[in-house]
Amino acid sequence: MAAEMHTQRAAARRDLAVRAAVEQGLVGGTDEAPPLVCLLDTAGIRASAAALKDAFEAALAPGTPALHAFAVKACPLVPVLRLLAEAGIGCEVAGPGELALARAAGVPAARTVLDSPAKTAAELREALALGVAVNADNLQELERLDALVGAGPVRSPIGVRINPQTGAGTIGALSTATATSKFGVALRDPGARDRLVRAYLDRPWLTRLHVHSGSQGVPLPLIAQGVRDLHDLAEEINAAAGRRQVDTLDIGGGLPVNFASDERAPTYAQYVGALREAVPALFDGGYGLVTEFGRSLLAKHGLVLARVEYTKSTGARPIALTHAGVQLATRTVYAPAQWPLRILPYDAKGAPKDGDPVAQDVAGPACFAGDLLATARELPPLAPGDLIGVPDTGAYFFTAHYGYNSLPRPAVHGFTVTPEGGVRFAEVRPAQSLAEIVAESGGPLRDALL
């Protein structure tokens, strides 16, 4: 019942925000207002952060250190990272750009983790100098770290990422624990386990182990199996070392998100339940924990609002041409079966639109035929000036712009609903100007090739 009430309140906040966005001129059905805007529900983000922390705190032995680090790639916006930091969430970064964003947001090095399969020596030096935790992807990277660690004292906790090779989910491109995944040291390859144990025995400064076995399309039991393999390896290393050398397990993230409705499923509590069933010793206080969730923290709290510019019919097929397409929902456009999105119809005033549903395509503005958010979707007939809302887009969608046709990045605003039902907006990222598009496309260097 509590979860259902939470879902209803989030949907109510969303509808209030849509109407307010129109009334306050952030988006609209006429040329006086922008044709596209993206919104983030700050109350929803805070609630997700609290749910994550609560789920683990309820299960962990008292006093167990736990760091929940947000996967910056899911939403690389500094104000969002700052909001999460204020809610007690650190950052997991996968390169110098993301590390710079985390630092700009004020996230301390001690609450930052660096993961990447291709770290340069310069990136490693920077992380070690700052005290950022590092997860080495492979044994060659460990050899590079040998020289850096040997050059002087290091504050950074350092570990190794393993690939438990537990298998793929329903989306192969996102499955990180397959037999041939590019990530981590393959645990089940011949001789790999012995080499890993030896690597730890030879390097007393290796104190962490890392796995990331989850992602969209991966069921909870399969995710939990990868974490169980991680725990088993840590126990083996510590037994061989005769001491508690590995003191922290980084269990990654990758909790799937439900894109079919407003329901939040699976929940963090269900995830923790799956872990407790598969590897109960994980919670007994023997190891500190790190998590790296991204999509599950942000996806449900993002909304794209786009104007319907034209409607037409081709071959008896109704089509609504909108300003939201491949530039915001790249995965949906190129892999619609794996990344379906809902479409919420609103009228020009921002009120939910009713009417007998008609099968119609919802198309984006890009100049290729496949730029479709939905095909033959049953919706009330859309008309020019109406708005479409595209929910569940707070992670990996409008936060990771794709510059097809030099379409500009839209503005992003966070919103808060007051107790009186008013809506306050805060700009998170300004809309990209045409001058900025020209500048980043070499405009100041126009004569460089003459």
C-alpha positions as CSV (number, residue, x, y, z in Angstrom):
1,M,0.0,0.0,0.0
2,A,2.8,2.4,0.9
3,A,4.5,1.8,-2.5
4,E,1.2,2.4,-4.3
5,M,0.7,5.7,-2.5
6,H,4.3,6.7,-3.4
7,T,3.7,5.9,-7.0
8,Q,0.4,7.9,-7.0
9,R,2.1,10.9,-5.4
10,A,4.9,10.9,-8.0
11,A,2.4,10.8,-10.8
12,A,0.4,13.7,-9.3
13,R,3.6,15.7,-9.0
14,R,4.4,15.0,-12.6
15,D,1.1,16.3,-13.8
16,L,1.4,19.4,-11.7
17,A,4.8,20.0,-13.1
18,V,3.6,19.7,-16.7
19,R,0.9,22.2,-16.2
20,A,3.3,24.6,-14.4
21,A,5.9,24.2,-17.1
22,V,3.4,25.5,-19.7
23,E,2.1,28.2,-17.4
24,Q,5.7,29.4,-16.6
25,G,6.8,29.4,-20.3
26,L,9.3,26.5,-20.0
27,V,7.6,24.7,-22.9
28,G,4.5,25.3,-24.9
29,G,2.4,24.8,-27.9
30,T,3.2,28.1,-29.6
31,D,6.4,29.7,-30.9
32,E,6.6,32.0,-27.8
33,A,7.7,29.1,-25.7
34,P,10.4,26.5,-26.3
35,P,9.2,23.3,-28.0
36,L,11.2,21.0,-25.7
37,V,12.2,20.8,-22.1
38,C,13.3,18.1,-19.7
39,L,12.3,17.9,-16.0
40,L,13.7,16.2,-13.0
41,D,11.6,15.5,-9.8
42,T,13.9,16.4,-6.9
43,A,11.6,14.9,-4.3
44,G,11.6,11.6,-6.2
45,I,15.4,11.6,-6.4
46,R,15.7,12.2,-2.7
47,A,13.2,9.4,-2.1
48,S,15.2,6.9,-4.2
49,A,18.4,7.8,-2.3
50,A,16.7,7.3,1.0
51,A,15.2,4.0,-0.1
52,L,18.7,2.7,-1.2
53,K,20.3,3.7,2.1
54,D,17.4,2.4,4.2
55,A,17.4,-1.0,2.5
56,F,21.0,-1.7,3.3
57,E,21.0,-0.1,6.7
58,A,18.2,-2.5,7.7
59,A,20.2,-5.5,6.6
60,L,23.8,-4.7,7.6
61,A,25.3,-5.5,10.9
62,P,25.6,-2.3,13.0
63,G,28.7,-0.3,12.3
64,T,29.4,-1.8,8.9
65,P,30.9,0.9,6.7
66,A,28.8,1.3,3.5
67,L,29.4,3.8,0.6
68,H,26.6,4.2,-2.0
69,A,28.2,5.8,-5.0
70,F,26.1,7.1,-7.9
71,A,27.2,6.0,-11.4
72,V,27.8,9.4,-12.9
73,K,27.4,8.2,-16.5
74,A,23.7,7.7,-15.8
75,C,23.2,11.5,-15.3
76,P,26.3,13.6,-15.7
77,L,24.8,16.9,-14.4
78,V,26.6,18.7,-11.6
79,P,23.5,19.9,-9.8
80,V,22.1,16.3,-9.7
81,L,25.4,15.0,-8.3
82,R,25.3,17.8,-5.7
83,L,21.7,16.9,-4.7
84,L,22.7,13.3,-4.3
85,A,25.7,14.2,-2.3
86,E,23.5,16.1,0.1
87,A,21.4,13.0,0.3
88,G,24.5,11.0,1.4
89,I,25.4,9.5,-2.0
90,G,28.9,9.6,-3.4
91,C,30.1,9.2,-7.0
92,E,31.4,6.3,-9.2
93,V,33.3,7.8,-12.1
94,A,34.5,6.2,-15.3
95,G,37.1,8.7,-16.6
96,P,38.6,12.2,-16.1
97,G,35.5,14.0,-17.3
98,E,33.2,12.3,-14.8
99,L,35.8,12.8,-12.0
100,A,35.9,16.5,-12.9
101,L,32.0,16.6,-12.6
102,A,32.1,14.9,-9.2
103,R,34.7,17.3,-7.9
104,A,32.7,20.3,-9.3
105,A,29.8,19.0,-7.3
106,G,31.8,19.0,-4.1
107,V,31.9,15.2,-3.7
108,P,34.9,14.3,-1.5
109,A,37.6,12.0,-2.9
110,A,36.9,9.6,0.0
111,R,33.4,9.2,-1.4
112,T,34.5,8.7,-5.0
113,V,35.3,5.5,-6.9
114,L,37.1,5.3,-10.2
115,D,36.2,2.5,-12.6
116,S,37.2,2.2,-16.2
117,P,38.5,-0.5,-18.5
118,A,41.1,1.8,-20.1
119,K,42.6,4.1,-17.5
120,T,45.7,6.0,-18.6
121,A,48.7,6.4,-16.3
122,A,47.8,10.1,-15.9
123,E,44.3,9.2,-14.7
124,L,45.7,6.7,-12.2
125,R,48.2,9.2,-10.9
126,E,45.5,11.8,-10.5
127,A,43.2,9.4,-8.6
128,L,46.0,8.2,-6.3
129,A,47.1,11.8,-5.6
130,L,43.5,12.8,-4.6
131,G,42.8,9.7,-2.6
132,V,40.0,8.4,-4.9
133,A,39.3,4.7,-4.7
134,V,40.5,2.7,-7.7
135,N,39.3,-0.6,-9.1
136,A,41.8,-2.0,-11.5
137,D,40.2,-3.7,-14.5
138,N,43.0,-6.1,-15.4
139,L,46.4,-7.5,-14.4
140,Q,48.3,-5.2,-16.8
141,E,46.7,-2.3,-15.0
142,L,47.9,-3.8,-11.7
143,E,51.5,-3.8,-13.1
144,R,51.0,-0.1,-13.9
145,L,49.8,0.5,-10.4
146,D,52.8,-1.3,-9.0
147,A,55.1,1.5,-10.2
148,L,52.7,4.3,-9.0
149,V,52.2,2.8,-5.5
150,G,55.9,2.1,-5.2
151,A,56.7,5.8,-5.9
152,G,55.3,6.9,-2.6
153,P,52.5,6.7,0.0
154,V,49.0,6.2,-1.4
155,R,45.8,7.1,0.4
156,S,43.5,5.5,-2.2
157,P,41.9,2.1,-1.5
158,I,42.7,-0.1,-4.4
159,G,40.9,-3.3,-5.7
160,V,40.5,-5.4,-8.7
161,R,37.3,-5.9,-10.8
162,I,36.4,-9.4,-11.6
163,N,34.1,-10.8,-14.2
164,P,32.2,-13.7,-12.6
165,Q,31.1,-14.9,-16.1
166,T,27.7,-15.7,-14.7
167,G,25.9,-15.0,-18.0
168,A,23.9,-12.5,-19.9
169,G,20.5,-10.9,-19.4
170,T,18.1,-10.0,-22.1
171,I,20.1,-7.1,-23.4
172,G,23.5,-8.5,-24.6
173,A,25.1,-5.1,-25.1
174,L,24.6,-4.2,-21.5
175,S,25.5,-7.5,-19.9
176,T,28.8,-7.2,-18.1
177,A,29.2,-10.7,-16.7
178,T,29.3,-12.8,-19.9
179,A,32.0,-15.3,-20.8
180,T,33.6,-12.8,-23.1
181,S,32.8,-9.4,-21.4
182,K,35.4,-6.7,-21.8
183,F,35.2,-5.9,-18.1
184,G,37.4,-7.2,-15.3
185,V,39.5,-10.3,-14.8
186,A,37.6,-13.4,-16.1
187,L,37.2,-15.5,-13.0
188,R,36.4,-18.8,-14.7
189,D,39.1,-18.8,-17.4
190,P,41.8,-21.5,-16.8
191,G,44.2,-20.4,-14.2
192,A,42.6,-17.0,-13.6
193,R,41.5,-17.6,-10.1
194,D,45.0,-18.7,-9.0
195,R,46.5,-15.7,-10.7
196,L,44.1,-13.4,-8.9
197,V,44.9,-14.9,-5.5
198,R,48.6,-14.6,-6.2
199,A,48.2,-11.0,-7.3
200,Y,46.7,-10.1,-3.9
201,L,49.3,-12.0,-1.9
202,D,52.0,-10.2,-3.8
203,R,50.4,-6.8,-3.1
204,P,49.4,-6.1,0.5
205,W,47.9,-2.8,-0.6
206,L,45.1,-4.5,-2.6
207,T,42.3,-4.3,-0.1
208,R,39.1,-4.4,-2.2
209,L,37.3,-6.6,-4.7
210,H,34.8,-5.3,-7.3
211,V,32.1,-6.9,-9.4
212,H,29.3,-5.4,-11.5
213,S,27.1,-8.2,-12.6
214,G,23.8,-6.3,-12.9
215,S,22.2,-4.2,-15.6
216,Q,18.9,-3.6,-17.3
217,G,17.5,-7.0,-18.4
218,V,19.5,-9.0,-15.8
219,P,17.3,-10.8,-13.2
220,L,18.0,-10.4,-9.5
221,P,19.1,-14.1,-8.9
222,L,21.8,-13.7,-11.6
223,I,23.0,-10.4,-10.2
224,A,23.2,-12.0,-6.7
225,Q,25.2,-15.0,-8.1
226,G,27.9,-12.6,-9.2
227,V,28.0,-11.0,-5.8
228,R,28.2,-14.5,-4.2
229,D,31.2,-15.3,-6.4
230,L,32.9,-12.1,-5.3
231,H,32.4,-12.9,-1.6
232,D,33.7,-16.4,-2.1
233,L,36.9,-15.1,-3.8
234,A,37.4,-12.6,-1.0
235,E,37.2,-15.4,1.6
236,E,39.7,-17.4,-0.4
237,I,42.2,-14.5,-0.7
238,N,41.9,-13.8,3.0
239,A,42.4,-17.4,3.9
240,A,45.5,-17.6,1.7
241,A,46.9,-14.4,3.2
242,G,46.2,-15.6,6.8
243,R,44.6,-12.2,7.6
244,R,41.8,-9.9,6.6
245,Q,43.6,-8.3,3.6
246,V,40.4,-7.7,1.6
247,D,38.2,-5.6,3.8
248,T,35.7,-4.0,1.4
249,L,33.5,-5.5,-1.4
250,D,32.3,-3.2,-4.2
251,I,29.2,-5.0,-5.5
252,G,28.4,-2.5,-8.3
253,G,24.9,-1.6,-9.3
254,G,22.8,-2.4,-12.3
255,L,19.3,-2.8,-10.6
256,P,16.8,-3.0,-13.5
257,V,14.1,-0.4,-13.9
258,N,10.5,-0.9,-14.9
259,F,9.7,1.2,-18.0
260,A,6.2,-0.2,-18.5
261,S,4.4,1.7,-15.7
262,D,5.0,4.1,-12.8
263,E,5.6,1.2,-10.5
264,R,9.1,1.1,-9.1
265,A,10.2,-2.5,-9.4
266,P,12.3,-4.2,-8.4
267,T,12.9,-2.2,-5.2
268,Y,16.1,-1.9,-3.3
269,A,14.6,-3.9,-0.5
270,Q,13.9,-6.7,-3.0
271,Y,17.5,-6.5,-4.2
272,V,18.8,-6.7,-0.7
273,G,16.5,-9.6,-0.1
274,A,18.0,-11.5,-3.1
275,L,21.5,-10.8,-1.8
276,R,20.6,-12.0,1.7
277,E,19.3,-15.3,0.3
278,A,22.2,-15.9,-2.0
279,V,25.1,-14.7,0.2
280,P,23.9,-14.0,3.8
281,A,27.5,-13.6,5.1
282,L,27.7,-10.4,3.0
283,F,25.7,-8.6,5.7
284,D,27.4,-9.9,8.9
285,G,29.9,-7.0,9.1
286,G,32.9,-8.9,7.9
287,Y,33.3,-6.6,4.9
288,G,32.6,-2.9,4.2
289,L,30.3,-2.5,1.2
290,V,30.3,-0.1,-1.8
291,T,27.4,0.1,-4.3
292,E,27.3,1.8,-7.7
293,F,23.7,2.3,-8.7
294,G,22.8,4.7,-11.5
295,R,19.7,4.1,-13.6
296,S,17.6,2.9,-10.6
297,L,18.3,6.1,-8.7
298,L,17.3,8.6,-11.5
299,A,15.3,7.0,-14.4
300,K,11.8,7.2,-12.8
301,H,12.3,10.9,-12.0
302,G,12.9,12.3,-15.4
303,L,10.4,13.6,-17.9
304,V,10.7,14.9,-21.5
305,L,8.1,17.4,-22.6
306,A,7.9,18.1,-26.3
307,R,5.5,20.0,-28.6
308,V,3.6,18.3,-31.3
309,E,4.6,20.4,-34.3
310,Y,2.6,18.7,-37.1
311,T,0.3,15.7,-37.5
312,K,-0.3,13.9,-40.8
313,S,-1.3,10.5,-42.2
314,T,0.8,8.5,-44.6
315,G,-0.5,5.2,-46.0
316,A,-3.5,5.6,-43.5
317,R,-0.9,5.8,-40.7
318,P,-1.3,8.7,-38.3
319,I,2.0,10.3,-37.4
320,A,2.7,13.0,-34.8
321,L,5.9,14.9,-35.5
322,T,7.4,16.2,-32.3
323,H,10.7,17.7,-31.1
324,A,11.8,14.7,-29.0
325,G,13.6,11.9,-30.8
326,V,17.0,10.3,-31.2
327,Q,18.9,13.2,-29.7
328,L,17.3,12.4,-26.3
329,A,16.1,8.8,-26.5
330,T,19.0,7.3,-28.6
331,R,18.6,3.8,-27.2
332,T,14.9,3.7,-27.8
333,V,15.2,4.9,-31.4
334,Y,18.0,2.4,-32.3
335,A,16.7,-0.5,-30.2
336,P,13.0,0.0,-29.6
337,A,12.2,-3.6,-28.6
338,Q,14.8,-3.4,-25.8
339,W,14.1,0.2,-24.7
340,P,10.4,0.9,-25.1
341,L,9.2,4.2,-23.5
342,R,5.7,5.3,-22.5
343,I,4.1,8.3,-24.1
344,L,1.8,10.5,-22.0
345,P,-0.4,12.9,-24.0
346,Y,-1.2,16.4,-22.8
347,D,-3.1,19.2,-24.4
348,A,-1.6,22.6,-25.1
349,K,-2.4,23.8,-21.6
350,G,-0.5,20.9,-20.0
351,A,-3.6,19.0,-18.9
352,P,-3.7,15.2,-19.5
353,K,-5.5,14.6,-22.8
354,D,-8.4,12.2,-23.0
355,G,-10.2,10.7,-26.0
356,D,-10.8,7.5,-27.8
357,P,-7.3,6.0,-28.5
358,V,-6.0,5.8,-32.0
359,A,-2.9,3.9,-33.1
360,Q,-0.4,6.5,-34.2
361,D,3.4,6.9,-34.6
362,V,5.2,9.4,-32.4
363,A,8.2,10.7,-34.4
364,G,11.2,12.9,-33.6
365,P,12.7,15.8,-35.5
366,A,15.8,14.0,-36.9
367,C,16.3,13.5,-40.6
368,F,16.1,9.7,-40.8
369,A,13.1,7.4,-41.1
370,G,13.8,5.5,-37.9
371,D,13.6,8.5,-35.6
372,L,10.5,7.2,-33.8
373,L,9.7,7.1,-30.0
374,A,6.7,4.9,-30.5
375,T,5.1,3.0,-33.4
376,A,1.3,2.3,-33.7
377,R,0.9,3.5,-30.1
378,E,-2.7,3.7,-28.9
379,L,-3.2,7.3,-27.8
380,P,-5.9,10.0,-27.9
381,P,-5.6,11.7,-31.3
382,L,-2.7,14.2,-31.1
383,A,-2.9,17.6,-32.7
384,P,-0.5,20.4,-33.4
385,G,0.2,22.3,-30.2
386,D,-0.4,19.3,-27.9
387,L,2.5,18.1,-25.8
388,I,3.8,14.6,-25.3
389,G,5.4,13.5,-22.0
390,V,8.1,10.8,-22.1
391,P,8.6,9.5,-18.5
392,D,11.3,7.3,-17.0
393,T,14.0,9.3,-18.9
394,G,16.1,10.6,-16.0
395,A,19.0,8.3,-16.7
396,Y,20.8,7.7,-19.9
397,F,18.2,9.5,-22.0
398,F,18.1,13.3,-22.1
399,T,21.1,13.4,-19.8
400,A,23.3,11.9,-22.5
401,H,22.7,14.0,-25.6
402,Y,23.3,12.7,-29.1
403,G,24.1,15.5,-31.5
404,Y,22.4,14.2,-34.6
405,N,21.5,17.0,-37.1
406,S,23.2,19.3,-34.7
407,L,20.0,19.4,-32.7
408,P,20.6,21.5,-29.6
409,R,20.7,20.1,-26.0
410,P,17.4,21.1,-24.4
411,A,17.1,22.9,-21.0
412,V,16.8,20.7,-17.9
413,H,15.0,21.9,-14.9
414,G,14.5,20.3,-11.5
415,F,11.1,20.9,-9.9
416,T,9.7,20.9,-6.4
417,V,6.0,20.9,-5.5
418,T,5.2,23.0,-2.5
419,P,2.7,21.9,0.2
420,E,0.2,24.3,-1.3
421,G,0.5,22.6,-4.7
422,G,2.7,25.2,-6.4
423,V,5.6,24.2,-8.5
424,R,9.1,25.8,-8.3
425,F,11.6,25.1,-11.1
426,A,15.4,25.4,-10.8
427,E,17.6,25.4,-13.9
428,V,19.9,22.4,-14.0
429,R,21.3,22.8,-17.5
430,P,20.6,25.7,-19.8
431,A,19.4,25.1,-23.4
432,Q,22.3,25.0,-25.8
433,S,22.4,28.0,-28.1
434,L,23.1,28.0,-31.8
435,A,26.2,29.9,-31.2
436,E,27.5,27.2,-28.8
437,I,26.7,24.5,-31.5
438,V,28.8,26.5,-34.0
439,A,31.6,27.0,-31.6
440,E,32.0,23.4,-30.6
441,S,31.8,22.4,-34.3
442,G,34.9,24.4,-35.1
443,G,33.3,27.7,-36.0
444,P,36.2,29.8,-34.7
445,L,38.5,27.7,-36.8
446,R,36.6,27.9,-40.1
447,D,39.7,28.8,-42.2
448,A,41.9,26.1,-40.6
449,L,41.8,23.8,-43.6
450,L,42.3,26.4,-46.3
